[in-house]
Amino acid sequence: MPGLLIGKLLRVRGEDLLVRWALIIAAGMSFWPLLTLWTSIAHFRWTSRTARAFALLLAVAAVLALAIDRRGWHRFVRRLRASWAWYAAFAMLMAATIWTRWAQARGLAFPPWVDAVHHTMIVRLIIDQGLIPHSLSPYIEGGDLYYHVGFHALAAWTAWVSAVRQSMGVIQLLLDYGQMLNALTLLMVYAAARTLLRSRWAALIAAGFATLVSYFPAYYLSWGRYTHLAGILVFPALMTVLWQLARRTDWRTMLMAILLSSGLVLIHVRIAFFAAVFAAELAIILVWKRRWHALGAWAIVAAASFALVSPWLVRVIHDPFARAFITPAATNEGDVHQMLPLDILWAPHNRELLAIATVGMTGIAGWLGMPVAGRIASGGAWLLCVWLARKKNRRGFNPWLPLAVVAIFCATVAVLLEVHHPIDFTRFASVSSALMSLFLPLSIAAAATLLWALQRLFGVARTTTVSLAVLAAIVLSGVFFLHDVVNPATVFTDGDDLRALTWIGGQHWDQARFAVAARPWMGSSWVGSDGGYWISVVTDGRSTLPPLLYAWALPVQRVAVINRVLEESNRPDALTNAGVRSELRAAGVTHFYCGSRDDANRRRTLLESGHARVIHRDGSAAVLEIVW
């Protein structure tokens, strides 16, 4: 709703209706985090009632703005009739995307993997306190919040408006809202490709590649990468508006750019870094073309955006843990963010998209493990493209300049992330975050190359026909191969855990503390390996394992104490060893939680020790009380 109102007030421009809708949605996504930030600064606490009243006012204003603009409705109907095949193709892609996202999350009781736990924690803190809190208590006692909170503010507003307050409701909301955002990737990639390539059909193919062929961003569900996903959605809209501002400077476009850039910083700082790199590349083009007015407008946008998010940046800079994380420092070999995660690079369909984008050259070279048949096909495609390039007919789509812009952007990001000797200046970014975002430029480049070849081969007059055929193939690919992308290894909870945790939440044990199954993770952190990891954020009970951020929010001594208890409670002889048993008792541990994915041998050993008894069981999940 705020996006609609902002779109009307600022007269949002775009190459077509879908681009305008992408900008409107991105404006709405940026509005809520900024509103929450500044109302938090004013110490105003939102409740479900006040949030719904405010949302209703915005909705009424947006509906009135749409009703007044009758000429806009007439224009929409005329364009719909004139371009029905194009709109039908987009509707087909969107329907397939929504179905695959629904199918991927079907049957999940909790969001997979470990990141979703601390995302739920931050969302619950905002919901319960009505503002962006300074502290992570009670989930991480004594820890300060400096994590980017844009996505969490969006989810909190969704919860307020839909009257979701119970912890289990927040879990389901996170799953549903995340998949809804994932489906919006189709529209946002279309907007980016439409602006860059200036071809509606190439943009549709790029959007189809990103959502129904590439494993990312669909695979974000497996890792709970909700903040990264939200940032990826705003990034293309911001680049679109900056390019509009470069072509025509006006105050409405400047306000839109300020809103999107400041919102992106709050949503995900790493994606904001990638956006800054792309903006710097476009700025060099503006310098070469001597568009000083546009550069001046960009400078004003940057300054105003910085001022809007400065209260949050000041908080981050003042926090010693955040400052240590973002300050350039000497390179340490083995830093996680410097490693090249080959499993992400080798994600399914990446090599095929890369081969299409490079006119078959990477396929011929065997990059990313291209098999012999693929190398032969890539060689044939390269020879075909060489023959097509020699044809005298110059009409049709010309992708080479946009492809050069995309290639330079990717190369620049790669250099910035890989050149970190002797000082690492990009510690807040990571190679893995760049590879997870690679689907965006890769899909655009592959679509551009493919449409160029098809137009050269079949003629410009048959663009609609061949594009529809490609889109139909993309839809079939997504329906058959992308309906189930969740890695079973990342799912460590199920319905049994859901019922067991619901039971724990209804007991109201003030003095209970649960020992949960856990294992070492990045740096000095530990993460859960079954449903017990969710105890603190779902049941409001205490466990031995806080959400993942504890290792980066607490002093080293506190982290060491937490890890010591985790290490002792996960020993095979945790209850048979008198020394360990005394240490757990001193730490206040009263129960063991054995989730549905817990090691059966661990549960059997605990019960055979004679110091534990089952007090509740739900299928394969059980709660054990320690008998001292």
KAZIKA-V641528 format. One record per residue. RES is the residue in three letters. PHI is phi in whole degrees, 0 to 359 (999 if undefined). NEAR is the number of other ideal C-beta (glycine too) atoms within 10 Angstrom. D_LAST is the distance of its C-alpha to the last C-alpha in whole Angstrom. Layout:
BEGIN
res:RES phi:PHI near:NEAR d_last:D_LAST
res:RES phi:PHI near:NEAR d_last:D_LAST
END
This chain:
BEGIN
res:MET phi:999 near:18 d_last:57
res:PRO phi:297 near:22 d_last:58
res:GLY phi:297 near:23 d_last:59
res:LEU phi:299 near:21 d_last:62
res:LEU phi:295 near:22 d_last:63
res:ILE phi:297 near:23 d_last:63
res:GLY phi:300 near:23 d_last:65
res:LYS phi:289 near:18 d_last:67
res:LEU phi:294 near:13 d_last:67
res:LEU phi:264 near:20 d_last:68
res:ARG phi:50 near:11 d_last:70
res:VAL phi:305 near:23 d_last:68
res:ARG phi:256 near:18 d_last:70
res:GLY phi:183 near:20 d_last:69
res:GLU phi:298 near:16 d_last:71
res:ASP phi:202 near:16 d_last:70
res:LEU phi:298 near:15 d_last:68
res:LEU phi:294 near:21 d_last:65
res:VAL phi:296 near:26 d_last:65
res:ARG phi:297 near:17 d_last:65
res:TRP phi:294 near:19 d_last:62
res:ALA phi:297 near:27 d_last:60
res:LEU phi:293 near:27 d_last:61
res:ILE phi:296 near:23 d_last:61
res:ILE phi:294 near:21 d_last:57
res:ALA phi:295 near:30 d_last:56
res:ALA phi:296 near:25 d_last:58
res:GLY phi:297 near:21 d_last:55
res:MET phi:295 near:28 d_last:52
res:SER phi:277 near:30 d_last:53
res:PHE phi:295 near:22 d_last:54
res:TRP phi:296 near:22 d_last:51
res:PRO phi:298 near:29 d_last:49
res:LEU phi:293 near:20 d_last:52
res:LEU phi:299 near:15 d_last:52
res:THR phi:295 near:24 d_last:48
res:LEU phi:299 near:22 d_last:48
res:TRP phi:284 near:13 d_last:51
res:THR phi:289 near:16 d_last:50
res:SER phi:292 near:22 d_last:46
res:ILE phi:298 near:12 d_last:49
res:ALA phi:278 near:9 d_last:50
res:HIS phi:62 near:8 d_last:47
res:PHE phi:270 near:12 d_last:48
res:ARG phi:255 near:12 d_last:45
res:TRP phi:282 near:21 d_last:45
res:THR phi:235 near:12 d_last:44
res:SER phi:300 near:16 d_last:44
res:ARG phi:290 near:10 d_last:47
res:THR phi:292 near:13 d_last:49
res:ALA phi:294 near:20 d_last:49
res:ARG phi:293 near:15 d_last:50
res:ALA phi:295 near:10 d_last:53
res:PHE phi:294 near:18 d_last:54
res:ALA phi:297 near:17 d_last:54
res:LEU phi:294 near:12 d_last:56
res:LEU phi:299 near:11 d_last:58
res:LEU phi:297 near:17 d_last:58
res:ALA phi:296 near:15 d_last:59
res:VAL phi:297 near:12 d_last:62
res:ALA phi:297 near:16 d_last:63
res:ALA phi:293 near:20 d_last:63
res:VAL phi:295 near:13 d_last:64
res:LEU phi:298 near:12 d_last:67
res:ALA phi:296 near:15 d_last:68
res:LEU phi:291 near:15 d_last:68
res:ALA phi:292 near:9 d_last:70
res:ILE phi:293 near:10 d_last:73
res:ASP phi:276 near:13 d_last:73
res:ARG phi:291 near:9 d_last:75
res:ARG phi:297 near:8 d_last:77
res:GLY phi:296 near:12 d_last:74
res:TRP phi:295 near:11 d_last:73
res:HIS phi:296 near:10 d_last:77
res:ARG phi:297 near:12 d_last:76
res:PHE phi:299 near:12 d_last:73
res:VAL phi:296 near:10 d_last:75
res:ARG phi:296 near:10 d_last:78
res:ARG phi:292 near:14 d_last:75
res:LEU phi:297 near:13 d_last:73
res:ARG phi:293 near:9 d_last:76
res:ALA phi:285 near:10 d_last:78
res:SER phi:235 near:16 d_last:75
res:TRP phi:297 near:10 d_last:73
res:ALA phi:294 near:13 d_last:72
res:TRP phi:293 near:20 d_last:70
res:TYR phi:296 near:16 d_last:68
res:ALA phi:296 near:13 d_last:68
res:ALA phi:295 near:23 d_last:67
res:PHE phi:296 near:22 d_last:64
res:ALA phi:299 near:10 d_last:63
res:MET phi:297 near:17 d_last:62
res:LEU phi:296 near:23 d_last:60
res:MET phi:294 near:17 d_last:58
res:ALA phi:298 near:11 d_last:58
res:ALA phi:294 near:24 d_last:57
res:THR phi:295 near:25 d_last:54
res:ILE phi:298 near:17 d_last:53
res:TRP phi:295 near:16 d_last:52
res:THR phi:296 near:24 d_last:51
res:ARG phi:293 near:26 d_last:48
res:TRP phi:294 near:14 d_last:47
res:ALA phi:295 near:15 d_last:47
res:GLN phi:294 near:20 d_last:45
res:ALA phi:266 near:17 d_last:42
res:ARG phi:297 near:11 d_last:42
res:GLY phi:90 near:11 d_last:39
res:LEU phi:278 near:18 d_last:37
res:ALA phi:274 near:20 d_last:34
res:PHE phi:225 near:26 d_last:33
res:PRO phi:300 near:27 d_last:35
res:PRO phi:291 near:21 d_last:35
res:TRP phi:66 near:20 d_last:33
res:VAL phi:258 near:21 d_last:32
res:ASP phi:296 near:20 d_last:35
res:ALA phi:298 near:26 d_last:34
res:VAL phi:294 near:25 d_last:31
res:HIS phi:284 near:22 d_last:33
res:HIS phi:295 near:24 d_last:36
res:THR phi:298 near:27 d_last:34
res:MET phi:302 near:23 d_last:32
res:ILE phi:292 near:26 d_last:36
res:VAL phi:299 near:27 d_last:37
res:ARG phi:295 near:22 d_last:35
res:LEU phi:298 near:22 d_last:35
res:ILE phi:293 near:24 d_last:39
res:ILE phi:299 near:24 d_last:39
res:ASP phi:289 near:14 d_last:36
res:GLN phi:263 near:15 d_last:38
res:GLY phi:78 near:20 d_last:42
res:LEU phi:201 near:19 d_last:43
res:ILE phi:281 near:24 d_last:42
res:PRO phi:283 near:16 d_last:39
res:HIS phi:271 near:13 d_last:39
res:SER phi:246 near:15 d_last:35
res:LEU phi:269 near:24 d_last:32
res:SER phi:293 near:13 d_last:30
res:PRO phi:270 near:13 d_last:27
res:TYR phi:283 near:22 d_last:27
res:ILE phi:231 near:24 d_last:28
res:GLU phi:299 near:13 d_last:27
res:GLY phi:86 near:12 d_last:30
res:GLY phi:271 near:21 d_last:32
res:ASP phi:262 near:21 d_last:36
res:LEU phi:266 near:23 d_last:37
res:TYR phi:231 near:23 d_last:40
res:TYR phi:290 near:19 d_last:40
res:HIS phi:298 near:22 d_last:43
res:VAL phi:243 near:24 d_last:43
res:GLY phi:300 near:29 d_last:46
res:PHE phi:298 near:29 d_last:44
res:HIS phi:292 near:30 d_last:41
res:ALA phi:295 near:26 d_last:44
res:LEU phi:301 near:27 d_last:46
res:ALA phi:294 near:27 d_last:43
res:ALA phi:295 near:30 d_last:42
res:TRP phi:296 near:22 d_last:45
res:THR phi:299 near:21 d_last:45
res:ALA phi:293 near:23 d_last:42
res:TRP phi:300 near:22 d_last:44
res:VAL phi:294 near:16 d_last:47
res:SER phi:269 near:15 d_last:45
res:ALA phi:60 near:11 d_last:43
res:VAL phi:264 near:20 d_last:40
res:ARG phi:234 near:14 d_last:37
res:GLN phi:293 near:12 d_last:34
res:SER phi:299 near:19 d_last:32
res:MET phi:294 near:16 d_last:32
res:GLY phi:294 near:13 d_last:36
res:VAL phi:295 near:24 d_last:36
res:ILE phi:300 near:25 d_last:35
res:GLN phi:294 near:16 d_last:38
res:LEU phi:299 near:19 d_last:40
res:LEU phi:298 near:23 d_last:39
res:LEU phi:297 near:20 d_last:40
res:ASP phi:292 near:15 d_last:43
res:TYR phi:294 near:20 d_last:44
res:GLY phi:298 near:23 d_last:44
res:GLN phi:290 near:24 d_last:46
res:MET phi:296 near:13 d_last:48
res:LEU phi:298 near:23 d_last:49
res:ASN phi:298 near:26 d_last:49
res:ALA phi:294 near:18 d_last:52
res:LEU phi:291 near:24 d_last:54
res:THR phi:305 near:26 d_last:54
res:LEU phi:305 near:25 d_last:57
res:LEU phi:291 near:23 d_last:59
res:MET phi:289 near:27 d_last:58
res:VAL phi:294 near:29 d_last:59
res:TYR phi:302 near:29 d_last:62
res:ALA phi:299 near:29 d_last:63
res:ALA phi:296 near:26 d_last:63
res:ALA phi:291 near:29 d_last:65
res:ARG phi:296 near:26 d_last:67
res:THR phi:290 near:22 d_last:68
res:LEU phi:282 near:25 d_last:68
res:LEU phi:266 near:26 d_last:70
res:ARG phi:58 near:14 d_last:72
res:SER phi:217 near:25 d_last:72
res:ARG phi:295 near:22 d_last:70
res:TRP phi:288 near:24 d_last:70
res:ALA phi:298 near:28 d_last:68
res:ALA phi:294 near:29 d_last:66
res:LEU phi:296 near:28 d_last:65
res:ILE phi:296 near:29 d_last:64
res:ALA phi:299 near:30 d_last:62
res:ALA phi:296 near:30 d_last:60
res:GLY phi:295 near:31 d_last:60
res:PHE phi:303 near:29 d_last:59
res:ALA phi:292 near:29 d_last:56
res:THR phi:257 near:31 d_last:55
res:LEU phi:238 near:24 d_last:55
res:VAL phi:242 near:25 d_last:56
res:SER phi:294 near:27 d_last:54
res:TYR phi:288 near:17 d_last:50
res:PHE phi:260 near:26 d_last:49
res:PRO phi:269 near:22 d_last:49
res:ALA phi:304 near:27 d_last:48
res:TYR phi:287 near:22 d_last:45
res:TYR phi:306 near:23 d_last:44
res:LEU phi:303 near:26 d_last:42
res:SER phi:296 near:19 d_last:40
res:TRP phi:251 near:19 d_last:39
res:GLY phi:64 near:24 d_last:38
res:ARG phi:275 near:24 d_last:41
res:TYR phi:287 near:27 d_last:42
res:THR phi:293 near:24 d_last:44
res:HIS phi:298 near:21 d_last:46
res:LEU phi:298 near:24 d_last:47
res:ALA phi:299 near:29 d_last:48
res:GLY phi:295 near:29 d_last:50
res:ILE phi:298 near:29 d_last:52
res:LEU phi:288 near:26 d_last:53
res:VAL phi:280 near:29 d_last:55
res:PHE phi:307 near:24 d_last:56
res:PRO phi:297 near:28 d_last:59
res:ALA phi:295 near:30 d_last:60
res:LEU phi:297 near:27 d_last:60
res:MET phi:296 near:22 d_last:62
res:THR phi:297 near:27 d_last:64
res:VAL phi:292 near:29 d_last:65
res:LEU phi:298 near:25 d_last:66
res:TRP phi:290 near:17 d_last:68
res:GLN phi:298 near:21 d_last:70
res:LEU phi:293 near:22 d_last:70
res:ALA phi:292 near:20 d_last:72
res:ARG phi:276 near:10 d_last:74
res:ARG phi:212 near:11 d_last:75
res:THR phi:272 near:17 d_last:74
res:ASP phi:210 near:14 d_last:73
res:TRP phi:291 near:10 d_last:71
res:ARG phi:293 near:14 d_last:69
res:THR phi:294 near:22 d_last:68
res:MET phi:296 near:18 d_last:67
res:LEU phi:297 near:17 d_last:65
res:MET phi:296 near:31 d_last:63
res:ALA phi:296 near:26 d_last:62
res:ILE phi:297 near:22 d_last:61
res:LEU phi:299 near:29 d_last:59
res:LEU phi:291 near:26 d_last:57
res:SER phi:291 near:26 d_last:57
res:SER phi:291 near:25 d_last:55
res:GLY phi:296 near:31 d_last:53
res:LEU phi:296 near:32 d_last:52
res:VAL phi:299 near:26 d_last:51
res:LEU phi:287 near:29 d_last:48
res:ILE phi:280 near:28 d_last:47
res:HIS phi:200 near:26 d_last:47
res:VAL phi:290 near:19 d_last:48
res:ARG phi:293 near:21 d_last:49
res:ILE phi:293 near:25 d_last:51
res:ALA phi:298 near:25 d_last:53
res:PHE phi:296 near:20 d_last:53
res:PHE phi:298 near:24 d_last:55
res:ALA phi:296 near:22 d_last:57
res:ALA phi:296 near:14 d_last:58
res:VAL phi:296 near:16 d_last:59
res:PHE phi:294 near:22 d_last:61
res:ALA phi:296 near:19 d_last:63
res:ALA phi:296 near:11 d_last:64
res:GLU phi:296 near:14 d_last:66
res:LEU phi:294 near:17 d_last:67
res:ALA phi:296 near:17 d_last:68
res:ILE phi:297 near:11 d_last:70
res:ILE phi:296 near:12 d_last:72
res:LEU phi:294 near:18 d_last:73
res:VAL phi:297 near:12 d_last:74
res:TRP phi:299 near:8 d_last:76
res:LYS phi:272 near:10 d_last:78
res:ARG phi:59 near:9 d_last:78
res:ARG phi:265 near:17 d_last:77
res:TRP phi:291 near:10 d_last:76
res:HIS phi:298 near:13 d_last:76
res:ALA phi:294 near:21 d_last:73
res:LEU phi:296 near:15 d_last:71
res:GLY phi:296 near:11 d_last:72
res:ALA phi:296 near:21 d_last:70
res:TRP phi:298 near:22 d_last:67
res:ALA phi:296 near:11 d_last:67
res:ILE phi:296 near:16 d_last:67
res:VAL phi:300 near:25 d_last:64
res:ALA phi:297 near:15 d_last:62
res:ALA phi:294 near:11 d_last:62
res:ALA phi:293 near:16 d_last:61
res:SER phi:296 near:21 d_last:58
res:PHE phi:299 near:14 d_last:57
res:ALA phi:295 near:11 d_last:58
res:LEU phi:295 near:20 d_last:56
res:VAL phi:259 near:21 d_last:53
res:SER phi:301 near:12 d_last:53
res:PRO phi:300 near:13 d_last:50
res:TRP phi:288 near:22 d_last:48
res:LEU phi:296 near:14 d_last:49
res:VAL phi:297 near:10 d_last:49
res:ARG phi:298 near:15 d_last:45
res:VAL phi:296 near:20 d_last:45
res:ILE phi:294 near:13 d_last:47
res:HIS phi:283 near:11 d_last:45
res:ASP phi:283 near:17 d_last:42
res:PRO phi:297 near:10 d_last:41
res:PHE phi:288 near:16 d_last:39
res:ALA phi:294 near:19 d_last:42
res:ARG phi:297 near:12 d_last:44
res:ALA phi:294 near:11 d_last:43
res:PHE phi:283 near:15 d_last:43
res:ILE phi:258 near:16 d_last:46
res:THR phi:284 near:12 d_last:48
res:PRO phi:303 near:12 d_last:50
res:ALA phi:212 near:15 d_last:49
res:ALA phi:299 near:9 d_last:49
res:THR phi:292 near:14 d_last:49
res:ASN phi:248 near:10 d_last:45
res:GLU phi:298 near:6 d_last:45
res:GLY phi:94 near:7 d_last:43
res:ASP phi:302 near:15 d_last:42
res:VAL phi:299 near:12 d_last:41
res:HIS phi:288 near:18 d_last:44
res:GLN phi:268 near:19 d_last:47
res:MET phi:286 near:11 d_last:46
res:LEU phi:264 near:11 d_last:48
res:PRO phi:282 near:14 d_last:46
res:LEU phi:296 near:11 d_last:48
res:ASP phi:295 near:9 d_last:46
res:ILE phi:284 near:18 d_last:47
res:LEU phi:297 near:16 d_last:50
res:TRP phi:269 near:12 d_last:51
res:ALA phi:304 near:21 d_last:50
res:PRO phi:308 near:14 d_last:51
res:HIS phi:78 near:18 d_last:55
res:ASN phi:296 near:22 d_last:55
res:ARG phi:293 near:21 d_last:58
res:GLU phi:291 near:20 d_last:60
res:LEU phi:296 near:24 d_last:60
res:LEU phi:294 near:21 d_last:61
res:ALA phi:296 near:26 d_last:63
res:ILE phi:295 near:24 d_last:65
res:ALA phi:295 near:24 d_last:65
res:THR phi:259 near:22 d_last:66
res:VAL phi:57 near:22 d_last:69
res:GLY phi:88 near:23 d_last:68
res:MET phi:293 near:16 d_last:68
res:THR phi:289 near:20 d_last:64
res:GLY phi:294 near:26 d_last:64
res:ILE phi:300 near:20 d_last:67
res:ALA phi:286 near:13 d_last:65
res:GLY phi:79 near:14 d_last:62
res:TRP phi:298 near:17 d_last:59
res:LEU phi:57 near:18 d_last:56
res:GLY phi:75 near:10 d_last:56
res:MET phi:300 near:20 d_last:59
res:PRO phi:289 near:11 d_last:60
res:VAL phi:300 near:8 d_last:64
res:ALA phi:299 near:8 d_last:65
res:GLY phi:294 near:18 d_last:64
res:ARG phi:292 near:18 d_last:66
res:ILE phi:294 near:13 d_last:69
res:ALA phi:297 near:17 d_last:68
res:SER phi:295 near:26 d_last:68
res:GLY phi:297 near:14 d_last:71
res:GLY phi:296 near:13 d_last:73
res:ALA phi:295 near:21 d_last:72
res:TRP phi:294 near:17 d_last:73
res:LEU phi:298 near:11 d_last:76
res:LEU phi:297 near:15 d_last:77
res:CYS phi:293 near:18 d_last:76
res:VAL phi:298 near:11 d_last:78
res:TRP phi:296 near:11 d_last:81
res:LEU phi:294 near:16 d_last:80
res:ALA phi:293 near:11 d_last:80
res:ARG phi:275 near:7 d_last:84
res:LYS phi:293 near:9 d_last:85
res:LYS phi:285 near:4 d_last:87
res:ASN phi:292 near:10 d_last:86
res:ARG phi:258 near:7 d_last:84
res:ARG phi:287 near:10 d_last:83
res:GLY phi:107 near:16 d_last:80
res:PHE phi:284 near:18 d_last:76
res:ASN phi:242 near:15 d_last:76
res:PRO phi:264 near:23 d_last:72
res:TRP phi:290 near:10 d_last:73
res:LEU phi:293 near:10 d_last:73
res:PRO phi:301 near:19 d_last:70
res:LEU phi:297 near:21 d_last:68
res:ALA phi:295 near:10 d_last:69
res:VAL phi:298 near:17 d_last:67
res:VAL phi:296 near:22 d_last:64
res:ALA phi:296 near:14 d_last:64
res:ILE phi:294 near:14 d_last:65
res:PHE phi:299 near:18 d_last:62
res:CYS phi:298 near:19 d_last:60
res:ALA phi:295 near:10 d_last:61
res:THR phi:296 near:15 d_last:61
res:VAL phi:299 near:22 d_last:57
res:ALA phi:299 near:13 d_last:56
res:VAL phi:294 near:10 d_last:58
res:LEU phi:297 near:16 d_last:56
res:LEU phi:278 near:21 d_last:53
res:GLU phi:264 near:13 d_last:54
res:VAL phi:271 near:11 d_last:56
res:HIS phi:222 near:19 d_last:53
res:HIS phi:237 near:10 d_last:54
res:PRO phi:274 near:7 d_last:54
res:ILE phi:248 near:11 d_last:53
res:ASP phi:261 near:20 d_last:51
res:PHE phi:265 near:12 d_last:52
res:THR phi:236 near:19 d_last:51
res:ARG phi:293 near:19 d_last:47
res:PHE phi:283 near:18 d_last:46
res:ALA phi:259 near:22 d_last:48
res:SER phi:204 near:18 d_last:47
res:VAL phi:295 near:20 d_last:49
res:SER phi:297 near:20 d_last:46
res:SER phi:295 near:21 d_last:47
res:ALA phi:292 near:19 d_last:51
res:LEU phi:292 near:21 d_last:50
res:MET phi:292 near:23 d_last:48
res:SER phi:263 near:21 d_last:51
res:LEU phi:297 near:19 d_last:54
res:PHE phi:302 near:27 d_last:55
res:LEU phi:293 near:25 d_last:57
res:PRO phi:292 near:21 d_last:59
res:LEU phi:294 near:25 d_last:59
res:SER phi:294 near:27 d_last:60
res:ILE phi:295 near:30 d_last:63
res:ALA phi:294 near:26 d_last:64
res:ALA phi:296 near:24 d_last:64
res:ALA phi:295 near:31 d_last:66
res:ALA phi:297 near:27 d_last:68
res:THR phi:296 near:22 d_last:69
res:LEU phi:295 near:23 d_last:69
res:LEU phi:294 near:25 d_last:71
res:TRP phi:301 near:23 d_last:74
res:ALA phi:294 near:20 d_last:74
res:LEU phi:293 near:24 d_last:75
res:GLN phi:293 near:24 d_last:77
res:ARG phi:293 near:20 d_last:79
res:LEU phi:279 near:14 d_last:79
res:PHE phi:253 near:13 d_last:80
res:GLY phi:98 near:14 d_last:81
res:VAL phi:296 near:12 d_last:80
res:ALA phi:298 near:10 d_last:82
res:ARG phi:260 near:13 d_last:79
res:THR phi:301 near:19 d_last:76
res:THR phi:298 near:14 d_last:75
res:THR phi:297 near:13 d_last:75
res:VAL phi:292 near:18 d_last:73
res:SER phi:293 near:25 d_last:71
res:LEU phi:297 near:17 d_last:70
res:ALA phi:295 near:13 d_last:70
res:VAL phi:296 near:20 d_last:67
res:LEU phi:295 near:22 d_last:65
res:ALA phi:298 near:13 d_last:65
res:ALA phi:296 near:13 d_last:64
res:ILE phi:296 near:22 d_last:61
res:VAL phi:299 near:20 d_last:60
res:LEU phi:297 near:12 d_last:60
res:SER phi:299 near:16 d_last:58
res:GLY phi:295 near:22 d_last:55
res:VAL phi:295 near:14 d_last:55
res:PHE phi:272 near:8 d_last:55
res:PHE phi:247 near:15 d_last:53
res:LEU phi:240 near:24 d_last:51
res:HIS phi:281 near:16 d_last:49
res:ASP phi:215 near:12 d_last:46
res:VAL phi:248 near:19 d_last:45
res:VAL phi:291 near:19 d_last:41
res:ASN phi:285 near:13 d_last:40
res:PRO phi:304 near:9 d_last:37
res:ALA phi:292 near:9 d_last:35
res:THR phi:269 near:16 d_last:35
res:VAL phi:258 near:17 d_last:33
res:PHE phi:240 near:24 d_last:29
res:THR phi:223 near:27 d_last:29
res:ASP phi:209 near:20 d_last:31
res:GLY phi:299 near:15 d_last:31
res:ASP phi:297 near:19 d_last:27
res:ASP phi:295 near:28 d_last:26
res:LEU phi:302 near:21 d_last:28
res:ARG phi:290 near:16 d_last:27
res:ALA phi:294 near:27 d_last:23
res:LEU phi:291 near:28 d_last:24
res:THR phi:298 near:15 d_last:26
res:TRP phi:297 near:16 d_last:23
res:ILE phi:298 near:23 d_last:21
res:GLY phi:296 near:16 d_last:24
res:GLY phi:270 near:8 d_last:24
res:GLN phi:272 near:13 d_last:21
res:HIS phi:58 near:10 d_last:21
res:TRP phi:275 near:13 d_last:18
res:ASP phi:286 near:7 d_last:19
res:GLN phi:258 near:7 d_last:15
res:ALA phi:284 near:19 d_last:14
res:ARG phi:218 near:18 d_last:14
res:PHE phi:260 near:23 d_last:15
res:ALA phi:276 near:27 d_last:15
res:VAL phi:236 near:26 d_last:18
res:ALA phi:291 near:24 d_last:20
res:ALA phi:210 near:23 d_last:23
res:ARG phi:210 near:10 d_last:25
res:PRO phi:297 near:13 d_last:28
res:TRP phi:228 near:14 d_last:31
res:MET phi:291 near:14 d_last:34
res:GLY phi:58 near:10 d_last:34
res:SER phi:259 near:15 d_last:31
res:SER phi:269 near:21 d_last:29
res:TRP phi:238 near:26 d_last:27
res:VAL phi:227 near:20 d_last:27
res:GLY phi:282 near:27 d_last:25
res:SER phi:237 near:19 d_last:26
res:ASP phi:207 near:23 d_last:25
res:GLY phi:297 near:27 d_last:25
res:GLY phi:299 near:31 d_last:22
res:TYR phi:299 near:30 d_last:24
res:TRP phi:272 near:29 d_last:26
res:ILE phi:304 near:28 d_last:23
res:SER phi:293 near:23 d_last:24
res:VAL phi:271 near:25 d_last:27
res:VAL phi:255 near:25 d_last:27
res:THR phi:258 near:24 d_last:24
res:ASP phi:64 near:15 d_last:25
res:GLY phi:271 near:20 d_last:21
res:ARG phi:257 near:21 d_last:19
res:SER phi:224 near:25 d_last:18
res:THR phi:283 near:27 d_last:18
res:LEU phi:239 near:28 d_last:22
res:PRO phi:284 near:28 d_last:25
res:PRO phi:302 near:27 d_last:28
res:LEU phi:308 near:22 d_last:30
res:LEU phi:295 near:23 d_last:32
res:TYR phi:302 near:23 d_last:29
res:ALA phi:290 near:23 d_last:31
res:TRP phi:245 near:19 d_last:34
res:ALA phi:234 near:24 d_last:33
res:LEU phi:240 near:22 d_last:31
res:PRO phi:301 near:12 d_last:32
res:VAL phi:302 near:9 d_last:31
res:GLN phi:295 near:7 d_last:28
res:ARG phi:294 near:16 d_last:26
res:VAL phi:298 near:19 d_last:27
res:ALA phi:296 near:11 d_last:25
res:VAL phi:295 near:13 d_last:22
res:ILE phi:299 near:20 d_last:22
res:ASN phi:294 near:19 d_last:23
res:ARG phi:296 near:12 d_last:20
res:VAL phi:295 near:21 d_last:17
res:LEU phi:297 near:23 d_last:19
res:GLU phi:296 near:14 d_last:20
res:GLU phi:291 near:20 d_last:16
res:SER phi:287 near:23 d_last:15
res:ASN phi:258 near:20 d_last:18
res:ARG phi:286 near:14 d_last:17
res:PRO phi:301 near:12 d_last:17
res:ASP phi:257 near:13 d_last:15
res:ALA phi:303 near:24 d_last:12
res:LEU phi:252 near:25 d_last:9
res:THR phi:272 near:15 d_last:11
res:ASN phi:274 near:15 d_last:12
res:ALA phi:298 near:10 d_last:10
res:GLY phi:295 near:9 d_last:13
res:VAL phi:294 near:16 d_last:12
res:ARG phi:299 near:19 d_last:8
res:SER phi:293 near:11 d_last:9
res:GLU phi:293 near:16 d_last:12
res:LEU phi:293 near:25 d_last:11
res:ARG phi:294 near:12 d_last:8
res:ALA phi:294 near:9 d_last:12
res:ALA phi:278 near:17 d_last:14
res:GLY phi:85 near:12 d_last:12
res:VAL phi:286 near:22 d_last:11
res:THR phi:240 near:17 d_last:9
res:HIS phi:219 near:24 d_last:11
res:PHE phi:245 near:28 d_last:13
res:TYR phi:254 near:29 d_last:17
res:CYS phi:243 near:29 d_last:18
res:GLY phi:282 near:27 d_last:22
res:SER phi:295 near:20 d_last:25
res:ARG phi:258 near:19 d_last:26
res:ASP phi:288 near:23 d_last:23
res:ASP phi:292 near:15 d_last:23
res:ALA phi:299 near:9 d_last:22
res:ASN phi:295 near:9 d_last:21
res:ARG phi:297 near:17 d_last:18
res:ARG phi:296 near:19 d_last:17
res:ARG phi:296 near:11 d_last:18
res:THR phi:295 near:17 d_last:16
res:LEU phi:298 near:24 d_last:13
res:LEU phi:289 near:17 d_last:13
res:GLU phi:286 near:11 d_last:14
res:SER phi:290 near:16 d_last:11
res:GLY phi:84 near:10 d_last:9
res:HIS phi:246 near:19 d_last:6
res:ALA phi:211 near:20 d_last:8
res:ARG phi:219 near:11 d_last:11
res:VAL phi:283 near:14 d_last:14
res:ILE phi:248 near:12 d_last:15
res:HIS phi:201 near:16 d_last:18
res:ARG phi:219 near:15 d_last:21
res:ASP phi:231 near:17 d_last:24
res:GLY phi:62 near:12 d_last:26
res:SER phi:266 near:17 d_last:25
res:ALA phi:258 near:26 d_last:22
res:ALA phi:216 near:21 d_last:19
res:VAL phi:248 near:21 d_last:16
res:LEU phi:250 near:22 d_last:12
res:GLU phi:262 near:14 d_last:9
res:ILE phi:281 near:20 d_last:6
res:VAL phi:257 near:10 d_last:4
res:TRP phi:285 near:9 d_last:0
END
